[in-house]
Amino acid sequence: MINDLACQWAARIERGLDDAERTSLEEWIYADRRHRGALLRAQAALSLLDRGRALPPAEEQPDEAGPAPGRRRFLQFGGGAIAAAIAGGVGLRMWPKGTPISTGVGEIRRMPLGDGSVAVVNSSSRLRVAFTRNARDIELAEGEAWFEVAHNRARPFTVHAGPVRVQAVGTAFDVRRRDGGSDVTVTEGTVKLWSTASGAEPVFVRAGQRAVMTDEAGVVISSLAPATSDQSLAWREGRIVLDDMTLAAAAAEFNRYHAEQLVIDPALADKQVVGWFRTDDLDGFATASAAMVGGRVVRDRNVIRIVP
């Protein structure tokens, strides 16, 4: 019975909860200490059955007109889907307080969170989720993640990226952790941004804006054209969009998704490249970009060189 209810709640969270449902969900979770674990297992099973891998090749993605076959089976059989997954030896990842979440090189994962929010986690990223009754905290130690936050003013949603803090209530935003700072792109609503390393007042970043903040709280906020925002967040769909980007910068983006690395000859580093590519199409990018800049591709074990 608990597993069946947990499956129903996981499905509701996936499609979005209204205020009344959020209240009912919190009451259900705290009514029995077993409920939280059952819900986490149900969400993990739903994510697993729905996607398998966070971003399959384009031709394998389910038709958006209806639920994927895995999800239909999940909704039909409820707790049985969880039992089958466990019996089959599938490792279901859970996200209770303090549990780390990580992605491997080239892996992009979409994860429903226990409050109805959704996280899309980029390649080579490390997070830690800590949700309580009064707060929703996520530590982004490395990499990048985009969050679609369920509205709940009573439980602030805060991303910790080093000393940088990004807080939102009912919004959507991206955080990328870099050495010495973080980049924040807001796609919906408004976030509050500050650094614990200084006494500077928080700043507000709104939809269509990007903030580059150093750990010492130096911040630059700029407005983004819709096309620019789409370009910077195309990774959520397994794509890299290049719009007059230098070859060196484009190669650095591709290197985030591959153990095999691109090395650009300094003579070609500042040449401009354009186009869009799948994050897993390293060979296609190397061949196309070499042609654009008048170079050639040379393979050397686990390194792909683009040289004049």
Contacts in CASP RR format, 6 or more apart in sequence:
PFRMAT RR
TARGET T0000
AUTHOR 0000-0000-0000
METHOD contacts of the structure
MODEL  1
MINDLACQWAARIERGLDDAERTSLEEWIYADRRHRGALLRAQAALSLLD
RGRALPPAEEQPDEAGPAPGRRRFLQFGGGAIAAAIAGGVGLRMWPKGTP
ISTGVGEIRRMPLGDGSVAVVNSSSRLRVAFTRNARDIELAEGEAWFEVA
HNRARPFTVHAGPVRVQAVGTAFDVRRRDGGSDVTVTEGTVKLWSTASGA
EPVFVRAGQRAVMTDEAGVVISSLAPATSDQSLAWREGRIVLDDMTLAAA
AAEFNRYHAEQLVIDPALADKQVVGWFRTDDLDGFATASAAMVGGRVVRD
RNVIRIVP
2 32 0 8 1.000
2 34 0 8 1.000
2 35 0 8 1.000
2 38 0 8 1.000
3 38 0 8 1.000
3 41 0 8 1.000
3 42 0 8 1.000
3 78 0 8 1.000
3 79 0 8 1.000
3 80 0 8 1.000
3 82 0 8 1.000
3 83 0 8 1.000
4 78 0 8 1.000
4 79 0 8 1.000
5 28 0 8 1.000
5 35 0 8 1.000
5 38 0 8 1.000
6 35 0 8 1.000
6 37 0 8 1.000
6 38 0 8 1.000
6 39 0 8 1.000
6 41 0 8 1.000
6 42 0 8 1.000
6 79 0 8 1.000
6 82 0 8 1.000
7 42 0 8 1.000
7 45 0 8 1.000
7 46 0 8 1.000
7 74 0 8 1.000
7 75 0 8 1.000
7 78 0 8 1.000
7 79 0 8 1.000
7 81 0 8 1.000
7 82 0 8 1.000
8 78 0 8 1.000
9 25 0 8 1.000
9 28 0 8 1.000
9 39 0 8 1.000
9 42 0 8 1.000
10 39 0 8 1.000
10 42 0 8 1.000
10 43 0 8 1.000
10 45 0 8 1.000
10 46 0 8 1.000
10 112 0 8 1.000
11 46 0 8 1.000
11 74 0 8 1.000
11 75 0 8 1.000
12 21 0 8 1.000
12 25 0 8 1.000
13 25 0 8 1.000
13 43 0 8 1.000
13 112 0 8 1.000
13 114 0 8 1.000
13 116 0 8 1.000
14 46 0 8 1.000
14 112 0 8 1.000
16 116 0 8 1.000
16 150 0 8 1.000
17 25 0 8 1.000
17 116 0 8 1.000
17 150 0 8 1.000
19 151 0 8 1.000
22 115 0 8 1.000
22 116 0 8 1.000
22 150 0 8 1.000
22 152 0 8 1.000
26 133 0 8 1.000
28 35 0 8 1.000
29 35 0 8 1.000
29 36 0 8 1.000
29 39 0 8 1.000
30 133 0 8 1.000
36 96 0 8 1.000
37 94 0 8 1.000
37 96 0 8 1.000
39 114 0 8 1.000
40 94 0 8 1.000
40 95 0 8 1.000
40 96 0 8 1.000
40 114 0 8 1.000
41 82 0 8 1.000
41 92 0 8 1.000
41 94 0 8 1.000
42 79 0 8 1.000
42 82 0 8 1.000
43 95 0 8 1.000
43 112 0 8 1.000
43 113 0 8 1.000
43 114 0 8 1.000
44 92 0 8 1.000
44 93 0 8 1.000
44 94 0 8 1.000
44 95 0 8 1.000
45 74 0 8 1.000
45 81 0 8 1.000
45 82 0 8 1.000
45 85 0 8 1.000
45 92 0 8 1.000
46 71 0 8 1.000
46 74 0 8 1.000
46 112 0 8 1.000
47 110 0 8 1.000
47 111 0 8 1.000
47 112 0 8 1.000
48 85 0 8 1.000
48 90 0 8 1.000
48 92 0 8 1.000
49 68 0 8 1.000
49 70 0 8 1.000
49 71 0 8 1.000
49 73 0 8 1.000
49 74 0 8 1.000
49 81 0 8 1.000
49 85 0 8 1.000
50 67 0 8 1.000
50 68 0 8 1.000
50 70 0 8 1.000
50 71 0 8 1.000
50 74 0 8 1.000
51 68 0 8 1.000
51 109 0 8 1.000
51 110 0 8 1.000
53 107 0 8 1.000
54 103 0 8 1.000
54 107 0 8 1.000
54 108 0 8 1.000
54 109 0 8 1.000
54 110 0 8 1.000
54 120 0 8 1.000
54 121 0 8 1.000
55 108 0 8 1.000
55 110 0 8 1.000
55 237 0 8 1.000
55 238 0 8 1.000
57 278 0 8 1.000
57 280 0 8 1.000
58 278 0 8 1.000
62 68 0 8 1.000
62 69 0 8 1.000
67 75 0 8 1.000
73 81 0 8 1.000
74 81 0 8 1.000
77 84 0 8 1.000
82 92 0 8 1.000
85 91 0 8 1.000
85 92 0 8 1.000
86 92 0 8 1.000
93 101 0 8 1.000
95 101 0 8 1.000
95 111 0 8 1.000
95 113 0 8 1.000
95 114 0 8 1.000
95 129 0 8 1.000
96 129 0 8 1.000
97 129 0 8 1.000
97 130 0 8 1.000
97 131 0 8 1.000
97 132 0 8 1.000
98 128 0 8 1.000
98 129 0 8 1.000
98 130 0 8 1.000
99 128 0 8 1.000
99 129 0 8 1.000
100 126 0 8 1.000
100 127 0 8 1.000
100 128 0 8 1.000
101 111 0 8 1.000
101 121 0 8 1.000
101 126 0 8 1.000
101 127 0 8 1.000
101 128 0 8 1.000
101 129 0 8 1.000
102 125 0 8 1.000
102 126 0 8 1.000
102 127 0 8 1.000
103 109 0 8 1.000
103 121 0 8 1.000
103 122 0 8 1.000
103 123 0 8 1.000
103 124 0 8 1.000
103 125 0 8 1.000
104 123 0 8 1.000
104 124 0 8 1.000
105 123 0 8 1.000
105 124 0 8 1.000
105 256 0 8 1.000
105 257 0 8 1.000
105 258 0 8 1.000
105 259 0 8 1.000
106 123 0 8 1.000
106 124 0 8 1.000
106 256 0 8 1.000
106 257 0 8 1.000
106 258 0 8 1.000
106 279 0 8 1.000
106 280 0 8 1.000
107 123 0 8 1.000
108 120 0 8 1.000
108 121 0 8 1.000
108 122 0 8 1.000
108 123 0 8 1.000
108 235 0 8 1.000
108 236 0 8 1.000
108 238 0 8 1.000
108 279 0 8 1.000
109 120 0 8 1.000
109 121 0 8 1.000
110 118 0 8 1.000
110 119 0 8 1.000
110 120 0 8 1.000
110 121 0 8 1.000
111 118 0 8 1.000
111 119 0 8 1.000
111 120 0 8 1.000
111 121 0 8 1.000
112 118 0 8 1.000
113 119 0 8 1.000
113 129 0 8 1.000
113 131 0 8 1.000
113 136 0 8 1.000
114 131 0 8 1.000
115 131 0 8 1.000
115 136 0 8 1.000
115 150 0 8 1.000
115 152 0 8 1.000
115 155 0 8 1.000
115 157 0 8 1.000
116 150 0 8 1.000
117 136 0 8 1.000
117 147 0 8 1.000
117 148 0 8 1.000
117 149 0 8 1.000
117 150 0 8 1.000
117 157 0 8 1.000
118 147 0 8 1.000
118 148 0 8 1.000
119 127 0 8 1.000
119 138 0 8 1.000
119 145 0 8 1.000
119 146 0 8 1.000
119 147 0 8 1.000
119 148 0 8 1.000
120 145 0 8 1.000
120 146 0 8 1.000
120 147 0 8 1.000
120 236 0 8 1.000
121 127 0 8 1.000
121 144 0 8 1.000
121 145 0 8 1.000
122 143 0 8 1.000
122 144 0 8 1.000
122 145 0 8 1.000
122 146 0 8 1.000
122 176 0 8 1.000
122 235 0 8 1.000
122 256 0 8 1.000
123 143 0 8 1.000
123 235 0 8 1.000
123 256 0 8 1.000
123 257 0 8 1.000
123 279 0 8 1.000
124 142 0 8 1.000
124 143 0 8 1.000
124 256 0 8 1.000
125 140 0 8 1.000
125 142 0 8 1.000
125 143 0 8 1.000
125 144 0 8 1.000
125 145 0 8 1.000
126 140 0 8 1.000
126 141 0 8 1.000
126 142 0 8 1.000
126 143 0 8 1.000
127 138 0 8 1.000
127 139 0 8 1.000
127 140 0 8 1.000
127 141 0 8 1.000
127 145 0 8 1.000
128 138 0 8 1.000
128 139 0 8 1.000
128 141 0 8 1.000
129 137 0 8 1.000
129 138 0 8 1.000
130 137 0 8 1.000
130 138 0 8 1.000
130 139 0 8 1.000
131 137 0 8 1.000
131 155 0 8 1.000
132 155 0 8 1.000
133 155 0 8 1.000
134 154 0 8 1.000
134 155 0 8 1.000
135 155 0 8 1.000
135 156 0 8 1.000
135 158 0 8 1.000
136 152 0 8 1.000
136 155 0 8 1.000
136 156 0 8 1.000
136 157 0 8 1.000
136 158 0 8 1.000
137 158 0 8 1.000
137 160 0 8 1.000
138 145 0 8 1.000
138 147 0 8 1.000
138 157 0 8 1.000
138 158 0 8 1.000
138 159 0 8 1.000
138 160 0 8 1.000
139 159 0 8 1.000
139 160 0 8 1.000
139 161 0 8 1.000
140 159 0 8 1.000
140 160 0 8 1.000
140 161 0 8 1.000
140 162 0 8 1.000
140 175 0 8 1.000
140 177 0 8 1.000
140 182 0 8 1.000
141 162 0 8 1.000
141 177 0 8 1.000
142 177 0 8 1.000
143 176 0 8 1.000
143 177 0 8 1.000
144 174 0 8 1.000
144 175 0 8 1.000
144 176 0 8 1.000
144 177 0 8 1.000
144 235 0 8 1.000
145 159 0 8 1.000
145 174 0 8 1.000
145 175 0 8 1.000
146 172 0 8 1.000
146 173 0 8 1.000
146 174 0 8 1.000
146 175 0 8 1.000
146 187 0 8 1.000
146 233 0 8 1.000
146 236 0 8 1.000
147 157 0 8 1.000
147 159 0 8 1.000
147 168 0 8 1.000
147 172 0 8 1.000
147 173 0 8 1.000
147 174 0 8 1.000
147 175 0 8 1.000
148 172 0 8 1.000
148 188 0 8 1.000
149 157 0 8 1.000
149 168 0 8 1.000
149 169 0 8 1.000
149 170 0 8 1.000
149 171 0 8 1.000
149 172 0 8 1.000
149 173 0 8 1.000
150 157 0 8 1.000
150 170 0 8 1.000
151 169 0 8 1.000
151 170 0 8 1.000
152 169 0 8 1.000
152 170 0 8 1.000
153 169 0 8 1.000
156 167 0 8 1.000
156 169 0 8 1.000
157 167 0 8 1.000
157 168 0 8 1.000
157 169 0 8 1.000
157 170 0 8 1.000
158 165 0 8 1.000
158 166 0 8 1.000
158 167 0 8 1.000
159 165 0 8 1.000
159 166 0 8 1.000
159 167 0 8 1.000
159 175 0 8 1.000
161 175 0 8 1.000
161 177 0 8 1.000
161 181 0 8 1.000
161 182 0 8 1.000
162 177 0 8 1.000
162 181 0 8 1.000
162 182 0 8 1.000
162 215 0 8 1.000
163 195 0 8 1.000
163 196 0 8 1.000
163 197 0 8 1.000
163 215 0 8 1.000
164 181 0 8 1.000
164 182 0 8 1.000
164 193 0 8 1.000
164 194 0 8 1.000
164 195 0 8 1.000
164 213 0 8 1.000
164 215 0 8 1.000
165 192 0 8 1.000
165 193 0 8 1.000
165 194 0 8 1.000
165 195 0 8 1.000
165 196 0 8 1.000
166 173 0 8 1.000
166 175 0 8 1.000
166 182 0 8 1.000
166 184 0 8 1.000
166 191 0 8 1.000
166 192 0 8 1.000
166 193 0 8 1.000
167 191 0 8 1.000
167 192 0 8 1.000
167 193 0 8 1.000
168 189 0 8 1.000
168 190 0 8 1.000
168 191 0 8 1.000
168 192 0 8 1.000
170 189 0 8 1.000
171 186 0 8 1.000
171 188 0 8 1.000
171 189 0 8 1.000
171 190 0 8 1.000
171 191 0 8 1.000
171 207 0 8 1.000
172 186 0 8 1.000
172 187 0 8 1.000
172 188 0 8 1.000
172 189 0 8 1.000
173 184 0 8 1.000
173 185 0 8 1.000
173 186 0 8 1.000
173 187 0 8 1.000
173 188 0 8 1.000
173 191 0 8 1.000
173 205 0 8 1.000
174 183 0 8 1.000
174 184 0 8 1.000
174 185 0 8 1.000
174 186 0 8 1.000
174 187 0 8 1.000
174 232 0 8 1.000
174 233 0 8 1.000
175 182 0 8 1.000
175 183 0 8 1.000
175 184 0 8 1.000
176 182 0 8 1.000
176 183 0 8 1.000
176 184 0 8 1.000
180 214 0 8 1.000
180 215 0 8 1.000
181 212 0 8 1.000
181 213 0 8 1.000
181 214 0 8 1.000
181 215 0 8 1.000
182 212 0 8 1.000
182 213 0 8 1.000
183 210 0 8 1.000
183 211 0 8 1.000
183 212 0 8 1.000
183 213 0 8 1.000
184 191 0 8 1.000
184 193 0 8 1.000
184 205 0 8 1.000
184 210 0 8 1.000
184 211 0 8 1.000
184 212 0 8 1.000
184 213 0 8 1.000
185 208 0 8 1.000
185 209 0 8 1.000
185 210 0 8 1.000
185 224 0 8 1.000
185 229 0 8 1.000
185 232 0 8 1.000
185 233 0 8 1.000
186 205 0 8 1.000
186 206 0 8 1.000
186 207 0 8 1.000
186 208 0 8 1.000
186 209 0 8 1.000
186 210 0 8 1.000
187 207 0 8 1.000
187 208 0 8 1.000
187 229 0 8 1.000
187 233 0 8 1.000
188 207 0 8 1.000
189 206 0 8 1.000
189 207 0 8 1.000
190 204 0 8 1.000
190 205 0 8 1.000
190 206 0 8 1.000
190 207 0 8 1.000
191 204 0 8 1.000
191 205 0 8 1.000
192 202 0 8 1.000
192 203 0 8 1.000
192 204 0 8 1.000
193 202 0 8 1.000
193 203 0 8 1.000
193 204 0 8 1.000
193 205 0 8 1.000
193 211 0 8 1.000
193 213 0 8 1.000
193 219 0 8 1.000
194 200 0 8 1.000
194 201 0 8 1.000
194 202 0 8 1.000
194 203 0 8 1.000
194 217 0 8 1.000
195 213 0 8 1.000
195 214 0 8 1.000
195 215 0 8 1.000
195 216 0 8 1.000
195 217 0 8 1.000
195 218 0 8 1.000
197 215 0 8 1.000
197 216 0 8 1.000
197 217 0 8 1.000
198 216 0 8 1.000
198 217 0 8 1.000
198 218 0 8 1.000
199 217 0 8 1.000
200 217 0 8 1.000
200 218 0 8 1.000
203 211 0 8 1.000
203 219 0 8 1.000
203 221 0 8 1.000
205 211 0 8 1.000
205 221 0 8 1.000
208 223 0 8 1.000
208 224 0 8 1.000
208 226 0 8 1.000
208 229 0 8 1.000
209 221 0 8 1.000
209 222 0 8 1.000
209 223 0 8 1.000
209 224 0 8 1.000
210 221 0 8 1.000
210 222 0 8 1.000
210 224 0 8 1.000
210 229 0 8 1.000
210 232 0 8 1.000
211 219 0 8 1.000
211 220 0 8 1.000
211 221 0 8 1.000
212 219 0 8 1.000
212 220 0 8 1.000
212 222 0 8 1.000
213 219 0 8 1.000
213 220 0 8 1.000
224 232 0 8 1.000
227 243 0 8 1.000
228 243 0 8 1.000
230 241 0 8 1.000
231 241 0 8 1.000
231 242 0 8 1.000
231 243 0 8 1.000
234 240 0 8 1.000
234 241 0 8 1.000
234 276 0 8 1.000
235 279 0 8 1.000
238 278 0 8 1.000
238 279 0 8 1.000
238 280 0 8 1.000
239 276 0 8 1.000
239 277 0 8 1.000
239 278 0 8 1.000
239 279 0 8 1.000
240 250 0 8 1.000
240 253 0 8 1.000
240 254 0 8 1.000
240 276 0 8 1.000
240 277 0 8 1.000
240 278 0 8 1.000
240 279 0 8 1.000
240 285 0 8 1.000
241 275 0 8 1.000
241 276 0 8 1.000
242 250 0 8 1.000
242 273 0 8 1.000
242 274 0 8 1.000
242 275 0 8 1.000
242 276 0 8 1.000
242 277 0 8 1.000
243 274 0 8 1.000
243 275 0 8 1.000
244 272 0 8 1.000
244 273 0 8 1.000
244 274 0 8 1.000
245 253 0 8 1.000
245 272 0 8 1.000
245 273 0 8 1.000
245 274 0 8 1.000
246 269 0 8 1.000
246 270 0 8 1.000
246 271 0 8 1.000
246 272 0 8 1.000
246 273 0 8 1.000
247 264 0 8 1.000
247 268 0 8 1.000
247 269 0 8 1.000
247 270 0 8 1.000
247 271 0 8 1.000
247 272 0 8 1.000
247 273 0 8 1.000
247 289 0 8 1.000
247 293 0 8 1.000
247 306 0 8 1.000
248 264 0 8 1.000
248 269 0 8 1.000
248 270 0 8 1.000
250 273 0 8 1.000
250 285 0 8 1.000
250 289 0 8 1.000
251 262 0 8 1.000
251 263 0 8 1.000
251 264 0 8 1.000
251 289 0 8 1.000
251 306 0 8 1.000
254 262 0 8 1.000
254 277 0 8 1.000
254 279 0 8 1.000
254 282 0 8 1.000
254 285 0 8 1.000
255 261 0 8 1.000
255 262 0 8 1.000
257 279 0 8 1.000
257 280 0 8 1.000
257 282 0 8 1.000
258 282 0 8 1.000
259 302 0 8 1.000
260 282 0 8 1.000
260 302 0 8 1.000
260 303 0 8 1.000
260 304 0 8 1.000
261 302 0 8 1.000
261 303 0 8 1.000
261 304 0 8 1.000
262 282 0 8 1.000
262 285 0 8 1.000
262 286 0 8 1.000
262 303 0 8 1.000
262 304 0 8 1.000
262 305 0 8 1.000
262 306 0 8 1.000
263 303 0 8 1.000
263 304 0 8 1.000
263 305 0 8 1.000
263 306 0 8 1.000
264 305 0 8 1.000
264 306 0 8 1.000
265 305 0 8 1.000
265 306 0 8 1.000
265 307 0 8 1.000
265 308 0 8 1.000
267 308 0 8 1.000
268 293 0 8 1.000
268 294 0 8 1.000
268 295 0 8 1.000
268 306 0 8 1.000
268 307 0 8 1.000
268 308 0 8 1.000
271 292 0 8 1.000
271 293 0 8 1.000
271 294 0 8 1.000
272 292 0 8 1.000
273 289 0 8 1.000
273 292 0 8 1.000
273 293 0 8 1.000
274 292 0 8 1.000
275 288 0 8 1.000
277 284 0 8 1.000
277 285 0 8 1.000
277 288 0 8 1.000
282 304 0 8 1.000
283 304 0 8 1.000
286 297 0 8 1.000
286 304 0 8 1.000
286 306 0 8 1.000
287 297 0 8 1.000
289 306 0 8 1.000
290 296 0 8 1.000
290 297 0 8 1.000
290 306 0 8 1.000
293 306 0 8 1.000
294 308 0 8 1.000
295 306 0 8 1.000
295 307 0 8 1.000
295 308 0 8 1.000
296 306 0 8 1.000
296 307 0 8 1.000
296 308 0 8 1.000
297 304 0 8 1.000
297 305 0 8 1.000
297 306 0 8 1.000
298 304 0 8 1.000
298 305 0 8 1.000
298 306 0 8 1.000
298 307 0 8 1.000
299 305 0 8 1.000
END
